[in-house]
Amino acid sequence: MTGETRDEGEASEGEGDVRRRRDAAATRQALLEAASSRFTRLGYDRTTLRDVAADVGVNLALIKRYFDSKEGLFKAALASTPRFLGRDEEFPADRAGLAEALSRQLSAGAWPEFGEHPVLMLLRGSGDERVDALRRRALDDYSHQILQASGEGPAGDDDERLLRAELLVALGVGVAVVRSAVGLRPLRDATAAQLAAPLREIVDALLSPPADPYP
């Protein structure tokens, strides 16, 4: 009987550890979601750790335990954002897939969990060079994702190809800003199906290799 009781106690203690880990993971995820929403809507400066903690209903000390600082929370929020062009771990393999991914991710209501397109979190300057470096790195990563998905890029040096990819990133950022700040119609309400054809034209114009002048 004693041995049985000990086994049951050990099982209960193990279940308690699992429950605590699960609760900690859920709390951390809730903090990331609250922080992402605030960073996206308000920018880095106007987002406070106290407000993020209040959104989740936890003590401020938990944020410092999980993320160390506001900068750490911002970095984790960027890292937790879904891959800009991927869906369910898929990644566009060519320009047609890239245009389809962009049309889906730039369509109205594409990011309900954030309220706005998460790229908006990268637009407002923080006055902190370390944080601004994180923002630049994220936008640079998006540009290289586009290069990766573009197939054979335009002929020429790497700077030219990257410039073209950055122009496409700037287009996506512009769509997010105009929709959020201005509400310009019909862009504000455009669906993925409505965006697909013009985005295919833009992607091909920017990323297709130039025609051979000597066929």
C-alpha positions as CSV (number, residue, x, y, z in Angstrom):
1,M,0.0,0.0,0.0
2,T,2.8,2.4,0.9
3,G,4.5,1.8,-2.5
4,E,1.2,2.4,-4.3
5,T,0.6,5.6,-2.4
6,R,4.1,6.8,-3.2
7,D,3.6,6.1,-6.9
8,E,0.4,8.0,-7.0
9,G,2.1,10.9,-5.3
10,E,4.9,10.9,-7.7
11,A,2.5,10.8,-10.6
12,S,0.6,13.8,-9.1
13,E,3.8,15.7,-8.7
14,G,4.8,15.0,-12.3
15,E,1.4,16.2,-13.5
16,G,1.8,19.3,-11.5
17,D,5.2,20.1,-13.1
18,V,3.7,19.6,-16.6
19,R,0.7,21.9,-15.6
20,R,3.1,24.6,-14.4
21,R,5.2,24.4,-17.5
22,R,2.0,24.6,-19.7
23,D,0.7,27.5,-17.7
24,A,4.0,29.3,-18.0
25,A,4.1,28.8,-21.7
26,A,0.5,30.0,-22.1
27,T,1.4,33.1,-20.0
28,R,4.5,33.8,-22.1
29,Q,2.5,33.5,-25.3
30,A,-0.2,35.8,-24.0
31,L,2.4,38.4,-23.2
32,L,3.9,38.1,-26.6
33,E,0.5,38.6,-28.3
34,A,-0.4,41.6,-26.1
35,A,3.0,43.1,-26.7
36,S,2.8,42.6,-30.5
37,S,-0.6,44.2,-30.5
38,R,0.6,47.3,-28.6
39,F,3.9,47.6,-30.6
40,T,1.9,47.4,-33.8
41,R,-0.8,50.0,-32.8
42,L,1.3,52.3,-30.7
43,G,4.9,51.9,-31.6
44,Y,7.9,51.1,-29.3
45,D,8.0,54.3,-27.3
46,R,4.3,54.4,-26.3
47,T,4.2,50.7,-25.4
48,T,5.0,50.2,-21.7
49,L,5.7,46.9,-19.9
50,R,3.1,47.9,-17.2
51,D,0.4,48.1,-19.9
52,V,1.4,44.8,-21.5
53,A,1.3,43.1,-18.0
54,A,-2.1,44.7,-17.3
55,D,-3.5,43.4,-20.7
56,V,-2.7,39.9,-19.6
57,G,-3.5,40.3,-15.9
58,V,-0.1,39.4,-14.6
59,N,2.5,40.9,-12.4
60,L,5.1,43.2,-14.2
61,A,7.9,41.0,-12.7
62,L,6.8,38.1,-15.0
63,I,7.7,40.1,-18.1
64,K,11.2,40.8,-16.7
65,R,11.5,37.1,-15.8
66,Y,10.6,35.9,-19.3
67,F,12.0,38.7,-21.5
68,D,14.4,40.6,-19.2
69,S,13.6,44.1,-20.6
70,K,11.4,46.0,-23.0
71,E,14.0,45.5,-25.7
72,G,14.0,41.8,-25.1
73,L,10.2,41.7,-25.3
74,F,10.3,43.6,-28.6
75,K,12.9,41.2,-30.0
76,A,10.8,38.2,-28.9
77,A,7.6,39.8,-30.4
78,L,9.4,40.2,-33.8
79,A,10.7,36.6,-33.6
80,S,7.2,35.3,-32.9
81,T,5.5,37.1,-35.8
82,P,4.5,34.5,-38.5
83,R,7.0,34.3,-41.3
84,F,6.2,37.2,-43.6
85,L,5.7,35.1,-46.7
86,G,5.2,31.6,-45.4
87,R,2.0,29.8,-44.6
88,D,2.0,26.6,-42.5
89,E,5.8,26.5,-43.0
90,E,5.5,26.7,-46.8
91,F,7.5,29.2,-48.7
92,P,6.9,30.5,-52.2
93,A,9.1,28.7,-54.7
94,D,8.7,31.1,-57.6
95,R,7.3,34.5,-58.6
96,A,3.8,33.3,-59.1
97,G,3.8,31.8,-55.5
98,L,5.3,35.1,-54.2
99,A,2.6,37.1,-55.8
100,E,0.0,34.8,-54.3
101,A,1.5,35.0,-50.8
102,L,1.7,38.8,-51.0
103,S,-1.9,39.1,-52.2
104,R,-3.0,36.9,-49.3
105,Q,-1.0,38.7,-46.6
106,L,-1.8,42.2,-47.8
107,S,-5.6,41.5,-48.1
108,A,-8.2,43.0,-45.8
109,G,-8.4,41.2,-42.4
110,A,-5.3,39.0,-43.1
111,W,-4.0,39.4,-39.6
112,P,-6.9,39.3,-37.1
113,E,-4.7,38.3,-34.2
114,F,-2.7,41.5,-34.5
115,G,-5.5,43.9,-35.5
116,E,-3.2,45.5,-38.1
117,H,-0.5,44.2,-40.3
118,P,2.4,43.2,-38.0
119,V,4.9,45.1,-40.3
120,L,3.5,48.3,-38.7
121,M,5.5,47.4,-35.6
122,L,8.6,48.1,-37.5
123,L,7.8,51.6,-38.7
124,R,7.9,53.9,-35.7
125,G,11.3,55.0,-34.6
126,S,12.2,54.3,-31.0
127,G,15.2,56.6,-30.5
128,D,17.1,53.5,-29.3
129,E,19.7,52.5,-31.9
130,R,19.7,48.9,-30.7
131,V,15.9,48.6,-31.2
132,D,16.1,50.5,-34.6
133,A,18.8,48.0,-35.6
134,L,16.3,45.2,-34.9
135,R,13.7,46.9,-37.1
136,R,16.2,47.3,-40.0
137,R,17.3,43.7,-39.7
138,A,13.7,42.5,-39.8
139,L,13.0,44.6,-43.0
140,D,16.2,43.3,-44.5
141,D,15.2,39.8,-43.7
142,Y,11.9,40.4,-45.5
143,S,13.8,41.6,-48.6
144,H,16.0,38.6,-48.6
145,Q,12.9,36.3,-48.3
146,I,11.6,37.9,-51.4
147,L,14.9,37.3,-53.2
148,Q,14.7,33.7,-52.1
149,A,11.2,33.4,-53.5
150,S,11.8,35.2,-56.7
151,G,13.5,32.4,-58.6
152,E,16.1,33.8,-61.0
153,G,16.4,37.5,-60.2
154,P,17.2,40.3,-62.6
155,A,20.6,40.2,-64.2
156,G,23.1,42.5,-62.6
157,D,24.8,42.9,-59.3
158,D,23.4,41.9,-56.0
159,D,22.6,45.5,-55.0
160,E,20.3,45.8,-57.9
161,R,18.4,42.7,-57.1
162,L,18.2,43.6,-53.4
163,L,16.9,47.1,-54.3
164,R,14.1,45.6,-56.4
165,A,13.2,43.3,-53.5
166,E,13.2,46.3,-51.1
167,L,10.9,48.1,-53.4
168,L,8.4,45.2,-53.1
169,V,8.8,45.3,-49.3
170,A,8.1,49.1,-49.4
171,L,5.0,48.4,-51.4
172,G,3.7,46.0,-48.8
173,V,4.5,48.4,-46.0
174,G,2.7,51.2,-47.9
175,V,-0.4,49.1,-48.2
176,A,-0.4,48.4,-44.5
177,V,0.1,52.1,-43.7
178,V,-2.6,53.4,-46.1
179,R,-5.1,50.8,-44.9
180,S,-4.4,51.5,-41.2
181,A,-3.9,55.3,-41.2
182,V,-6.0,56.4,-44.1
183,G,-8.6,53.7,-44.8
184,L,-8.3,54.4,-48.6
185,R,-10.9,52.5,-50.6
186,P,-11.0,50.2,-52.4
187,L,-7.6,49.2,-51.1
188,R,-8.8,49.1,-47.6
189,D,-11.3,46.3,-48.4
190,A,-9.4,44.5,-51.1
191,T,-9.5,40.8,-51.0
192,A,-6.7,38.4,-51.9
193,A,-8.5,37.6,-55.1
194,Q,-8.7,41.3,-56.1
195,L,-5.0,41.9,-55.3
196,A,-3.7,38.8,-57.0
197,A,-3.6,40.0,-60.6
198,P,-2.0,43.5,-60.0
199,L,0.5,42.0,-57.6
200,R,1.5,39.4,-60.2
201,E,2.2,42.2,-62.7
202,I,4.2,44.1,-60.1
203,V,6.2,41.1,-59.0
204,D,7.0,40.2,-62.6
205,A,8.0,43.8,-63.5
206,L,10.4,44.0,-60.6
207,L,11.8,40.6,-60.3
208,S,11.7,39.0,-63.8
209,P,15.1,38.8,-65.6
210,P,15.3,41.4,-68.4
211,A,14.7,40.2,-71.9
212,D,17.8,39.1,-73.8
213,P,18.7,41.9,-76.2
214,Y,20.3,39.4,-78.5
215,P,17.9,36.5,-78.9
